[in-house]
């Protein structure tokens, strides 16, 4: 039996969770699930330009784990773009963790976007 997934620090809960090719009915598309941790890895590495070790520290995972998350995210995104699939961003409750700075004080990274909460709902 595999050991349970460790919580990963994710900055924000995305406003949009579904992306699909324009003009193609949803019923004809293959759905590709992208985890919230995979989206965060893409954001930190490709959008923010952080090194893998810095991004791994931001997510509170090891660098090899971050590398596996990022590789999976890039593979899924490339497959959706190249083959015309739809992307669904899913959030598992075990994947979301925020920095807690005191009793009841939960903050994201300060980017100004909606924060992810522990239960998968935005705050």
MMTF fields as JSON, N, C-alpha, C and O atoms, coordinates in Angstrom:
{
  "mmtfVersion": "1.0.0",
  "mmtfProducer": "UNKNOWN",
  "numBonds": 491,
  "numAtoms": 492,
  "numGroups": 123,
  "numChains": 1,
  "numModels": 1,
  "chainsPerModel": [1],
  "groupsPerChain": [123],
  "chainIdList": ["A"],
  "bondAtomList": [4, 2, 8, 6, 12, 10, 16, 14, 20, 18, 24, 22, 28, 26, 32, 30, 36, 34, 40, 38, 44, 42, 48, 46, 52, 50, 56, 54, 60, 58, 64, 62, 68, 66, 72, 70, 76, 74, 80, 78, 84, 82, 88, 86, 92, 90, 96, 94, 100, 98, 104, 102, 108, 106, 112, 110, 116, 114, 120, 118, 124, 122, 128, 126, 132, 130, 136, 134, 140, 138, 144, 142, 148, 146, 152, 150, 156, 154, 160, 158, 164, 162, 168, 166, 172, 170, 176, 174, 180, 178, 184, 182, 188, 186, 192, 190, 196, 194, 200, 198, 204, 202, 208, 206, 212, 210, 216, 214, 220, 218, 224, 222, 228, 226, 232, 230, 236, 234, 240, 238, 244, 242, 248, 246, 252, 250, 256, 254, 260, 258, 264, 262, 268, 266, 272, 270, 276, 274, 280, 278, 284, 282, 288, 286, 292, 290, 296, 294, 300, 298, 304, 302, 308, 306, 312, 310, 316, 314, 320, 318, 324, 322, 328, 326, 332, 330, 336, 334, 340, 338, 344, 342, 348, 346, 352, 350, 356, 354, 360, 358, 364, 362, 368, 366, 372, 370, 376, 374, 380, 378, 384, 382, 388, 386, 392, 390, 396, 394, 400, 398, 404, 402, 408, 406, 412, 410, 416, 414, 420, 418, 424, 422, 428, 426, 432, 430, 436, 434, 440, 438, 444, 442, 448, 446, 452, 450, 456, 454, 460, 458, 464, 462, 468, 466, 472, 470, 476, 474, 480, 478, 484, 482, 488, 486],
  "bondOrderList": [1, 1, 1, 1, 1, 1, 1, 1, 1, 1, 1, 1, 1, 1, 1, 1, 1, 1, 1, 1, 1, 1, 1, 1, 1, 1, 1, 1, 1, 1, 1, 1, 1, 1, 1, 1, 1, 1, 1, 1, 1, 1, 1, 1, 1, 1, 1, 1, 1, 1, 1, 1, 1, 1, 1, 1, 1, 1, 1, 1, 1, 1, 1, 1, 1, 1, 1, 1, 1, 1, 1, 1, 1, 1, 1, 1, 1, 1, 1, 1, 1, 1, 1, 1, 1, 1, 1, 1, 1, 1, 1, 1, 1, 1, 1, 1, 1, 1, 1, 1, 1, 1, 1, 1, 1, 1, 1, 1, 1, 1, 1, 1, 1, 1, 1, 1, 1, 1, 1, 1, 1, 1],
  "groupList": [{"groupName": "UNK", "atomNameList": ["N", "CA", "C", "O"], "elementList": ["N", "C", "C", "O"], "formalChargeList": [0, 0, 0, 0], "bondAtomList": [1, 0, 2, 1, 3, 2], "bondOrderList": [1, 1, 2], "singleLetterCode": "X", "chemCompType": "L-PEPTIDE LINKING"}],
  "groupTypeList": [0, 0, 0, 0, 0, 0, 0, 0, 0, 0, 0, 0, 0, 0, 0, 0, 0, 0, 0, 0, 0, 0, 0, 0, 0, 0, 0, 0, 0, 0, 0, 0, 0, 0, 0, 0, 0, 0, 0, 0, 0, 0, 0, 0, 0, 0, 0, 0, 0, 0, 0, 0, 0, 0, 0, 0, 0, 0, 0, 0, 0, 0, 0, 0, 0, 0, 0, 0, 0, 0, 0, 0, 0, 0, 0, 0, 0, 0, 0, 0, 0, 0, 0, 0, 0, 0, 0, 0, 0, 0, 0, 0, 0, 0, 0, 0, 0, 0, 0, 0, 0, 0, 0, 0, 0, 0, 0, 0, 0, 0, 0, 0, 0, 0, 0, 0, 0, 0, 0, 0, 0, 0, 0],
  "groupIdList": [1, 2, 3, 4, 5, 6, 7, 8, 9, 10, 11, 12, 13, 14, 15, 16, 17, 18, 19, 20, 21, 22, 23, 24, 25, 26, 27, 28, 29, 30, 31, 32, 33, 34, 35, 36, 37, 38, 39, 40, 41, 42, 43, 44, 45, 46, 47, 48, 49, 50, 51, 52, 53, 54, 55, 56, 57, 58, 59, 60, 61, 62, 63, 64, 65, 66, 67, 68, 69, 70, 71, 72, 73, 74, 75, 76, 77, 78, 79, 80, 81, 82, 83, 84, 85, 86, 87, 88, 89, 90, 91, 92, 93, 94, 95, 96, 97, 98, 99, 100, 101, 102, 103, 104, 105, 106, 107, 108, 109, 110, 111, 112, 113, 114, 115, 116, 117, 118, 119, 120, 121, 122, 123],
  "secStructList": [7, 7, 7, 7, 7, 7, 7, 7, 5, 7, 7, 5, 7, 7, 1, 7, 7, 3, 3, 7, 7, 6, 6, 1, 7, 4, 4, 4, 1, 7, 3, 3, 3, 3, 3, 2, 2, 2, 2, 2, 2, 2, 0, 0, 0, 0, 0, 1, 7, 7, 7, 2, 2, 2, 2, 2, 2, 2, 2, 6, 1, 7, 2, 2, 2, 2, 2, 2, 2, 2, 2, 2, 2, 2, 2, 2, 2, 2, 2, 2, 2, 2, 2, 6, 7, 3, 3, 3, 3, 3, 7, 7, 4, 4, 4, 7, 5, 7, 3, 3, 3, 3, 6, 6, 3, 3, 3, 7, 7, 1, 1, 1, 1, 7, 5, 5, 7, 6, 6, 1, 7, 5, 7],
  "xCoordList": [0.856, 0.0, 0.902, 1.821, 0.658, 1.48, 1.195, 0.101, 2.198, 1.979, 1.116, 1.071, 0.435, -0.463, 0.312, 1.466, -0.358, 0.236, 0.427, -0.459, 1.562, 1.843, 1.198, 1.159, 0.696, 0.092, 1.132, 2.305, 0.671, 1.55, 1.014, -0.196, 1.892, 1.479, 1.134, 1.96, -0.101, -0.588, -1.037, -1.75, -0.619, -0.892, -2.352, -2.972, -2.903, -4.212, -5.145, -4.722, -6.421, -7.46, -7.815, -8.236, -7.661, -7.902, -9.364, -10.273, -9.578, -10.929, -11.601, -12.818, -10.816, -11.353, -10.758, -9.546, -11.617, -11.162, -11.291, -10.861, -11.869, -12.048, -11.536, -11.822, -10.785, -10.285, -10.488, -10.156, -11.044, -11.309, -11.093, -11.129, -10.866, -10.731, -12.049, -13.127, -11.948, -13.132, -13.792, -13.111, -15.109, -15.858, -16.011, -16.599, -15.501, -15.62, -16.565, -16.329, -17.633, -18.55, -17.829, -16.954, -18.214, -17.601, -17.726, -16.827, -18.823, -19.051, -18.04, -17.875, -17.367, -16.394, -14.955, -14.03, -14.762, -13.41, -12.957, -13.759, -11.672, -11.057, -10.682, -10.023, -11.098, -10.782, -9.458, -9.204, -8.628, -7.345, -7.378, -7.53, -7.233, -7.273, -5.896, -4.925, -5.823, -4.597, -4.818, -5.718, -4.002, -4.156, -3.742, -2.962, -4.268, -3.935, -2.436, -1.842, -1.823, -0.382, 0.392, 1.454, -0.142, 0.508, 0.398, 1.352, -0.756, -0.927, 0.029, 0.628, 0.169, 1.078, 2.522, 3.284, 2.91, 4.27, 4.52, 5.586, 3.54, 3.67, 3.796, 4.623, 2.976, 2.995, 4.346, 4.919, 4.845, 6.105, 7.288, 8.15, 7.333, 8.473, 8.417, 9.377, 7.302, 7.223, 6.749, 7.204, 5.848, 5.348, 6.217, 6.583, 6.542, 7.351, 8.846, 9.63, 9.244, 10.651, 11.543, 12.752, 10.965, 11.769, 12.541, 12.112, 13.67, 14.405, 13.605, 12.719, 13.926, 13.19, 13.385, 12.444, 14.558, 14.778, 14.001, 13.447, 13.955, 13.183, 11.691, 10.974, 11.229, 9.817, 9.419, 8.331, 10.297, 10.025, 9.879, 9.009, 10.721, 10.629, 9.308, 8.7, 8.862, 7.583, 6.411, 5.451, 6.497, 5.417, 5.587, 4.711, 6.697, 6.982, 7.1, 6.573, 7.816, 8.104, 9.591, 10.265, 10.096, 11.493, 11.662, 10.684, 12.891, 13.152, 12.811, 12.212, 13.165, 12.76, 11.235, 10.73, 10.503, 9.044, 8.519, 7.623, 9.069, 8.659, 8.912, 8.074, 10.065, 10.397, 9.363, 8.963, 8.932, 7.917, 6.571, 5.894, 6.177, 4.915, 4.958, 4.002, 6.063, 6.212, 6.214, 5.581, 6.917, 6.954, 5.555, 5.174, 4.805, 3.444, 2.56, 1.776, 2.683, 1.884, 2.207, 1.303, 3.473, 3.874, 3.397, 2.963, 3.478, 3.014, 1.509, 1.07, 0.735, -0.712, -1.1, -1.988, -0.435, -0.734, -0.374, -1.153, 0.785, 1.199, 0.251, -0.076, -0.189, -1.123, -2.438, -2.978, -2.951, -4.21, -4.077, -4.973, -2.967, -2.772, -2.535, -3.106, -1.718, -1.362, -2.492, -2.664, -3.261, -4.302, -5.709, -6.687, -5.817, -7.128, -7.985, -9.199, -7.399, -8.155, -8.575, -8.123, -9.435, -9.897, -9.181, -8.922, -8.865, -8.177, -9.168, -9.885, -9.189, -10.018, -9.07, -8.322, -9.098, -8.243, -9.003, -10.054, -8.454, -9.114, -8.334, -7.109, -9.06, -8.389, -8.75, -9.913, -7.756, -7.958, -7.686, -6.765, -8.46, -8.298, -6.934, -6.447, -6.316, -5.014, -3.881, -2.75, -4.161, -3.115, -2.968, -1.978, -3.925, -3.943, -3.499, -4.003, -2.565, -2.145, -1.716, -1.062, -2.079, -1.69, -0.782, -0.771, -0.031, 0.829, -0.032, -0.808, 0.098, -0.645, 0.308, 1.379, -0.097, 0.783, 0.276, 0.822, -0.717, -1.265, -2.635, -3.122, -3.273, -4.589, -5.607, -5.926, -6.105, -7.122, -6.61, -7.403, -5.312, -4.74, -4.114, -2.988, -4.837, -4.363, -4.167, -5.089, -2.987, -2.685, -2.105, -1.474, -2.319, -1.695, -0.335, 0.298, 0.109, 1.45, 1.48, 2.562, 0.329, 0.305, 0.149, 0.349, -0.203, -0.33, -1.636, -1.812, -2.551, -3.807, -4.935, -6.07, -4.643, -5.693, -6.386, -5.922, -7.509, -8.222, -7.326, -6.602, -7.377, -6.554, -7.267, -8.494, -6.489, -7.037, -7.186, -6.397, -8.18, -8.355, -8.087, -7.915, -8.052, -7.758, -8.832, -8.528, -10.056, -11.129, -11.39, -12.35, -10.562, -10.741, -11.647, -11.838, -12.207, -13.059, -12.259, -11.388, -12.558, -11.818, -12.326, -13.455, -11.47, -11.825, -12.189, -12.522],
  "yCoordList": [-1.17, 0.0, 1.233, 1.314, 2.207, 3.413, 4.275, 4.249, 5.032, 5.902, 7.095, 7.431, 7.734, 8.838, 10.041, 10.277, 10.799, 11.999, 13.055, 13.285, 13.683, 14.768, 16.048, 16.258, 16.895, 18.153, 19.013, 19.033, 19.717, 20.605, 22.022, 22.237, 22.972, 24.367, 24.887, 24.857, 25.365, 25.93, 27.349, 27.606, 28.263, 29.68, 30.047, 30.581, 29.77, 30.317, 29.275, 28.269, 29.548, 28.736, 29.401, 30.558, 28.721, 29.373, 29.769, 29.083, 30.885, 31.345, 30.445, 30.265, 29.883, 29.054, 27.654, 27.496, 26.648, 25.266, 24.395, 23.241, 24.915, 24.134, 24.916, 26.105, 24.249, 24.843, 23.819, 22.644, 24.284, 23.368, 24.092, 25.321, 23.335, 23.955, 24.61, 24.068, 25.766, 26.481, 25.737, 25.222, 25.686, 25.114, 23.604, 23.038, 22.947, 21.485, 21.163, 21.604, 20.399, 20.057, 19.271, 18.448, 19.543, 18.885, 17.37, 16.645, 16.896, 15.448, 14.739, 13.523, 15.481, 14.884, 14.98, 14.532, 15.55, 15.798, 14.773, 14.245, 14.508, 13.723, 14.698, 15.707, 14.401, 15.274, 14.844, 13.656, 15.822, 15.585, 16.324, 17.544, 15.569, 16.163, 16.664, 15.907, 17.943, 18.579, 18.931, 19.706, 18.366, 18.621, 20.043, 20.681, 20.519, 21.862, 21.969, 23.026, 20.887, 20.908, 20.989, 21.608, 20.365, 20.443, 21.853, 22.358, 22.482, 23.861, 24.787, 25.682, 24.572, 25.394, 25.199, 26.165, 23.978, 23.727, 24.458, 25.043, 24.427, 25.175, 26.672, 27.348, 27.182, 28.609, 29.036, 30.035, 28.278, 28.649, 28.539, 29.417, 27.474, 27.235, 28.059, 28.751, 27.987, 28.591, 30.039, 30.838, 30.385, 31.758, 32.657, 33.763, 32.167, 32.958, 32.832, 33.677, 31.78, 31.599, 31.144, 31.375, 30.502, 30.031, 28.772, 28.012, 28.565, 27.319, 26.195, 26.443, 24.962, 23.839, 23.756, 23.417, 24.05, 23.964, 25.061, 24.812, 26.269, 27.357, 27.061, 27.271, 26.575, 26.258, 25.1, 25.103, 24.121, 22.993, 23.482, 23.011, 24.417, 24.979, 25.732, 25.662, 26.449, 27.169, 26.207, 26.522, 25.039, 24.056, 23.097, 22.274, 23.199, 22.346, 20.873, 19.986, 20.636, 19.282, 19.204, 20.232, 18.011, 17.855, 18.235, 18.287, 18.498, 18.869, 17.721, 17.977, 16.461, 15.373, 15.242, 14.954, 15.453, 15.402, 16.534, 16.323, 17.736, 18.86, 18.549, 18.844, 17.956, 17.606, 16.641, 16.794, 15.654, 14.703, 15.396, 15.13, 16.28, 17.019, 17.885, 17.907, 18.597, 19.485, 18.703, 19.122, 17.579, 16.755, 16.239, 16.222, 15.825, 15.354, 16.483, 16.281, 17.661, 18.816, 19.213, 19.493, 19.238, 19.608, 18.572, 18.927, 17.288, 16.227, 16.363, 16.295, 16.552, 16.669, 17.901, 17.833, 19.023, 20.256, 20.116, 20.514, 19.56, 19.362, 18.415, 18.636, 17.361, 16.409, 17.1, 16.901, 17.907, 18.614, 19.581, 19.671, 20.301, 21.264, 20.57, 20.977, 19.549, 18.872, 18.008, 17.905, 17.388, 16.466, 17.042, 16.351, 18.296, 18.93, 18.431, 18.305, 18.145, 17.698, 18.865, 19.994, 18.587, 19.591, 19.39, 18.258, 20.487, 20.424, 20.758, 21.756, 19.884, 20.106, 20.2, 19.262, 21.317, 21.5, 20.983, 21.51, 19.946, 19.319, 19.611, 19.723, 19.731, 19.989, 18.903, 18.74, 18.174, 17.192, 17.846, 18.654, 17.517, 18.175, 17.88, 18.664, 16.761, 16.438, 17.204, 17.173, 17.886, 18.586, 20.044, 20.687, 20.57, 22.003, 22.295, 21.706, 23.197, 23.66, 25.104, 25.489, 25.891, 27.292, 27.562, 26.822, 28.622, 29.02, 29.602, 30.528, 29.075, 29.59, 30.403, 29.932, 31.627, 32.525, 32.802, 33.665, 32.122, 32.319, 31.682, 31.18, 31.69, 31.074, 31.729, 32.909, 30.958, 31.455, 32.384, 32.873, 32.645, 33.562, 32.754, 32.273, 32.605, 31.818, 32.754, 33.477, 32.748, 33.657, 32.908, 31.863, 33.437, 32.91, 33.561, 33.951, 33.678, 34.195, 35.704, 36.284, 36.362, 37.808, 38.282, 39.465, 37.389, 37.783, 38.509, 39.065, 38.519, 39.238, 38.408, 38.878, 37.178, 36.317, 35.585, 35.597, 34.943, 34.172, 33.076, 32.43, 32.872, 31.833, 30.511, 30.444, 29.465, 28.113, 27.818, 28.299, 27.042, 26.661, 25.171, 24.467, 24.7, 23.282, 22.357, 21.214, 22.802, 21.943, 22.043, 21.452, 22.776, 22.893, 24.041, 24.276, 24.758, 25.906, 27.178, 27.239, 28.194, 29.449, 30.236, 30.052, 31.117, 31.952, 33.332, 34.199],
  "zCoordList": [0.0, 0.0, 0.0, 0.815, -0.905, -0.922, 0.299, 0.863, 0.688, 1.837, 1.417, 0.234, 2.364, 2.027, 1.479, 1.84, 0.592, 0.025, 1.098, 1.922, 1.085, 2.014, 1.474, 0.261, 2.362, 1.933, 1.234, 1.605, 0.218, -0.553, -0.48, -0.551, -0.34, -0.232, -1.621, -2.534, -1.765, -3.025, -2.746, -1.777, -3.593, -3.366, -3.543, -2.623, -4.699, -5.048, -5.629, -6.198, -5.467, -6.067, -7.397, -7.393, -8.526, -9.812, -10.012, -9.543, -10.714, -11.01, -12.04, -12.011, -12.944, -14.014, -13.887, -13.743, -13.941, -13.742, -14.988, -14.972, -16.058, -17.275, -18.48, -18.624, -19.335, -20.567, -21.674, -21.517, -22.81, -23.911, -25.225, -25.272, -26.3, -27.611, -28.03, -27.789, -28.651, -29.103, -30.262, -31.149, -30.243, -31.35, -31.336, -32.258, -30.32, -30.228, -29.07, -27.945, -29.328, -28.234, -27.129, -27.398, -25.912, -24.755, -24.84, -24.412, -25.384, -25.459, -26.36, -26.263, -27.232, -28.148, -27.642, -28.32, -26.479, -25.981, -24.951, -24.18, -24.956, -23.89, -22.775, -23.027, -21.546, -20.415, -19.807, -19.606, -19.522, -18.875, -17.541, -17.5, -16.445, -15.108, -14.707, -14.697, -14.378, -13.905, -12.446, -12.122, -11.562, -10.139, -9.768, -10.476, -8.668, -8.192, -7.909, -8.123, -7.432, -7.193, -8.509, -8.569, -9.564, -10.873, -11.452, -12.044, -11.283, -11.732, -10.986, -11.583, -9.691, -8.887, -9.331, -9.373, -9.662, -10.145, -11.461, -11.653, -12.371, -13.621, -13.361, -13.972, -12.454, -12.137, -11.579, -12.012, -10.622, -9.978, -10.933, -10.957, -11.715, -12.591, -13.868, -14.206, -14.576, -15.901, -15.898, -16.717, -14.994, -14.947, -14.071, -14.468, -12.87, -11.938, -12.208, -11.776, -12.922, -13.272, -12.13, -12.161, -11.126, -9.992, -10.384, -11.252, -9.741, -9.929, -9.278, -8.46, -9.648, -9.068, -7.558, -6.84, -7.069, -5.624, -4.89, -3.819, -5.455, -4.825, -4.876, -3.898, -6.019, -6.163, -5.245, -4.67, -5.112, -4.213, -2.781, -2.049, -2.38, -1.029, -0.847, 0.221, -1.879, -1.818, -1.62, -0.917, -2.245, -2.141, -0.972, -0.71, -0.277, 0.871, 0.472, 1.142, -0.654, -1.116, -1.444, -1.52, -1.636, -2.025, -3.496, -4.242, -3.907, -5.3, -6.255, -7.3, -5.941, -6.838, -6.97, -8.055, -5.868, -5.924, -6.795, -7.613, -6.625, -7.459, -8.934, -9.786, -9.233, -10.606, -11.194, -12.348, -10.415, -10.895, -11.113, -12.106, -10.195, -10.336, -11.589, -12.364, -11.79, -12.944, -14.259, -15.228, -14.298, -15.509, -15.858, -17.028, -14.861, -15.089, -15.61, -16.537, -15.024, -15.45, -16.882, -17.669, -17.219, -18.582, -19.596, -20.692, -19.23, -20.122, -20.389, -21.537, -19.339, -19.478, -20.293, -21.143, -20.034, -20.759, -22.233, -23.099, -22.523, -23.91, -24.638, -25.804, -23.955, -24.568, -24.913, -26.001, -23.996, -24.243, -25.412, -26.251, -25.472, -26.555, -27.892, -28.904, -27.914, -29.166, -29.721, -30.936, -28.825, -29.275, -29.17, -29.458, -28.763, -28.68, -27.547, -27.707, -26.415, -25.25, -24.379, -24.57, -23.433, -22.483, -21.155, -20.746, -20.489, -19.194, -18.095, -18.156, -17.075, -15.895, -14.704, -14.429, -14.003, -12.831, -11.625, -11.259, -11.016, -9.875, -8.603, -8.618, -7.513, -6.239, -5.248, -4.876, -4.833, -3.772, -2.436, -2.321, -1.438, -0.144, 0.478, 1.292, 0.107, 0.681, 0.006, 0.489, -1.094, -1.828, -1.404, -1.753, -0.667, -0.407, 1.02, 1.976, 1.143, 2.458, 2.339, 1.37, 3.309, 3.326, 4.505, 5.49, 4.388, 5.485, 6.593, 6.358, 7.779, 8.917, 9.779, 10.164, 10.075, 10.81, 12.213, 12.901, 12.639, 13.969, 14.028, 13.016, 15.194, 15.32, 14.387, 14.53, 13.442, 12.523, 11.439, 10.635, 11.39, 10.406, 9.284, 9.412, 8.192, 7.061, 5.881, 5.502, 5.301, 4.198, 3.022, 3.185, 1.855, 0.646, 0.477, 1.458, -0.748, -1.011, -1.132, -1.233, -1.124, -1.25, -2.68, -2.958, -3.598, -4.997, -5.269, -6.353, -4.319, -4.484, -5.072, -5.15, -5.487, -6.024, -4.891, -3.75, -5.218, -4.199, -3.667, -4.424, -2.378, -1.756, -1.768, -1.71, -1.843, -1.713, -0.234, 0.579, 0.117, 1.51, 1.656, 0.661, 2.865, 3.105, 2.551, 2.209, 2.453, 1.974, 0.49, -0.004, -0.235, -1.665, -2.074, -3.267, -1.114, -1.41, -1.201, -0.334, -2.0, -1.863, -0.678, -0.223, -0.184, 0.958, 0.478, 1.286]
}
